[in-house]
């Protein structure tokens, strides 16, 4: 949920100069692994997942961001309980509790998700993809069974790479245009030096380092981001999610970025015409340009609705949280 490049802008600050005002135990989000489990796939790989919200609610398969993990979906736990949403968040291969898969593809991951849904005996479900989870959500829209998949929601999600990154910050433009594919070692270096990638520090120290970074004058590109970045619980939750992404090292995160820069293996236009797709994008997003939402709407046609809001990459996820999730539950 926190834009990756926002974090990689702050790699040189010392720890210990900024303290969080709340302890991890006081955080309003569930940060432990009590909601997590693994499922063994037919080839022996493990697929990590976590369930949040109402366990008797409508099932929503959640595709996390980049970097991210199943822990990201704890953000939806309380709201999910109140509106009847069962959020099932899945670690992509090599992230969190999921076994790395050097040969993975977007559509191959969809097969993993389908097997998990069968294991959980889900009669129907919808899919939600946020930011870097957009490509996985589109792949789900293309390949999951029509009699099971009811709708898909994409929130500030990346579309196919041919849309391009014009309008993004130069770091994101460079990363998704050349970096992941042709310069993976420098990309890994950045991940290792952002606060969440500082595996030499405790999670508490990493959270403090992030708070120090976003508190610097001029550090936040848009004041609308402050609704997210000044919330210590949100920062702590995202730090926990990002740290989980690096459990198996940094290779899987680089692989994640590379898959988002290559041909997806399907055409968005070939997603089934009767599938409702809800697109939520932000006018001031400098991490995933809002043109991704515009082009996806053009390619999906009448099956899609597009909401373009006066928000940023982070703020839309806070200010429209309930509206986004309610819409998805109602269409499931």
C-alpha positions, 0 to 999 in steps of 0.5 A: 500500500505504501508506494515502494519508491517513497520508501527508497527515497530514505535510505541514509537516516540513523535509527533511534532519533524518532520513537513511535508513540504506540507499542506494537501491542497497542496497534489496532491491526492484527500483526501476528500470524494467528490468521495465517496458514499454508496450503500444499500445492500438488507439486509440493510447494507451499502457498501462504495465506491469511484470512481476515474479516468475517469467516462466514462472509463473502469470500474475496481473494486478495492480491497484495502490492509490491512489496507486500504479503498476506499481512497487508490485508489485515487493514481490511479486518475490522471493516470486513467483519462489519460488512460481511467480507471474508478476505483471503490474502495470498502470498505470491511465490517467494513472499512470506510463507509461499515457496519460491517458484523460479518458473512462475508466471501470472497465469501459473499463480492463478492456478495456485489461487484456484487450487487454494479456493478449491481447498477452502471449498469456496463455492464462489468468490471475488478478487481484489488487487491493489497496486502491484497486485493489479496484474495478478487480479487481471490474470484472475479475471482472465483465467478463474472459472466463470461459475466461481468468479463473480467480480474483480476490483482493482485499486490503483493497480498496474496494467499491462506494460505497454500502457507505459509509465508516463506521468510516474516519478522518475524512479518508478518510470525507470524501474518499470521501464528498464530497471527490473528487466535489465538492472535487477541488481541495483533494484535489489540494492534499493530494496535492501536499503529502504526501511522495510528491507533493513533486515539487520534491524528489528521491526520496531527499529524499521518502523521508527526509521520509516517514521523518521523518513516521512517526518522530514520536511519535504519528504511527502510528495503530496499532502493528501498522503499524510492521512496514511503516512502520519498514522503510526498504526498504518506505518507499522502494519505496512512495515510488518507486511513488507518485512514479511515479503523479504522473508525468503530474501529479495529475489522473489520481489525482483521477480515480481517486478519483472513479471509486471514488465513482461507480456502478461500472457493474455489480453485484457480485451479477452477477459470474459464480457459478463464479468464486472470489473471495478477500477479505482484510480487516483488523479494525483498518483505518481507511482501508478499513473492514472492513465493505467485506469483509463486504458484498462477501462477502454480495453474492458469496455462496458464490463468495467466501471472507472472511478477516478478520484481526487486522491493519491496512491495512498490516500485513495486507499484510506479515504475510499476504503469502505466504499471500495470494499462495500462495492465489491461485497455487493457484487460478490 
